[in-house]
Amino acid sequence: MNPAVEPSPSGDPNPGPHPCEAPAAAPVPGAVHWHGFLQAFQSLINIIVIALFIITFTVQPFRIPSASMEPTLLVGDFLLVNKEVSSDHGIDPLAPTNRIHRGDLIVFHYPVDPSLDLVKRVVGLPGDRIRLRAGRVFLDGSALWEPYAIYRPSLPDNYRDDFPRRDSADPGVNPRWWIQMRSLISDGELTVPADSYFVLGDNRNDSEDSRYWGFVPRDAIVGKPFLIYFSLRNTDNTPGQAVAAGGAAVGGTAAGSHSWRLGSLADFARWDRALRVIH
C-alpha cells in the first residue's frame, strides 16, 4: 500500500470532495480581464512617469535648424541632449561624461536672447588664449587640430578669419561684445574668462558664434548632445505634403500617387543618420 495515499472507506484511493465541503469557485472571465487591464494601465503610467523624469532632468530633444554645424550636424537632425553637465564629477548612465572638454558640442541659451537655444563646439576653456589666423584656431600660441572643422569657399572676411581685431568689426557683431572683447585682447590673443567658454561652428565660414556675440557662461549651458535619433531630409515639406504635390505632378492617377507615397516614405528621412552617436 502506498503510504502517501490513504484509501477511502469505499476503497476509492481518490475520493471526491467531502459532502460538507463547498466546491472551489470558478474564476470569472470578466474579472480576470479587468485585472489584466489595470496591470497594463499601471505599467503604462510608470513608463510615462519615468519618461517625463528623464526628459525633465536628464535628456531633452532638440532639432537642428541651420547649417552652422555641418557636416557634423545637418539641418533636420533631431538630437538627444544630456542635461547632466552642472557637476564636475560623476558618470551619467546615458552619456559618456558630464564634464565639458575642449572639442565637446554643447547646447546653450543664446547669450543675446536666452529664449533661443544654440548648439556649437567648445574651442576655448576658461583661461585659454585664443586667436584665429586665416580662419585657423591657435590656442596658447599653437595651432589647434580640428578634424571636424570645414572651410567652404566664401568671400574674404578679415574679422571672421583673423580674430580678434581691434581695428574693425563686422556689422553683425553685437555692440556689447565688441566693447567687452577689446578689453580682453592682449598681444593679439583673446583670454577666456573664468566660468565661460569660447564656441565656434564646425562650418567656420557660415557660423555666427563667439566671434560675433561673445562667450557662453557656464550657467547658460543646457547640456551636451550625444545622439541623433532621427533626421529629416527636407524640413520644409512633410511626407503628406509631398504626396499631394506628387499626385498633382503625375496627373492624379492612382498608380502615380501610390508610387510617390512609397518614394516619399523612403526619401523624407535620412535613415542612415538615425541613432548615430555624436562625436
Secondary structure, DSSP 8 states (H G I E B T S, - for coil): --TT----TTS-SS----TTS-------HHHHHHHHHHHHHHHHHHHHHHHHHHHHHTEEEEE--SSTTTTTS-TTEEEEEE---S-SS---TTSS-SS--TT-EEEEE-SS-TTSEEEEEEEE-TT-EEEEETTEEEETTEE---TT-B-------HHHHS-S-SS---TTS-HHHHHHHHHTEETTEEE--TTEEEEE-SBGGG---HHHH--EEGGGEEEEEEEEEEEBS-TTS-HHHHHHHHHHHTTT-HHHHHHHHHHHHHHSB-GGGTTEE--
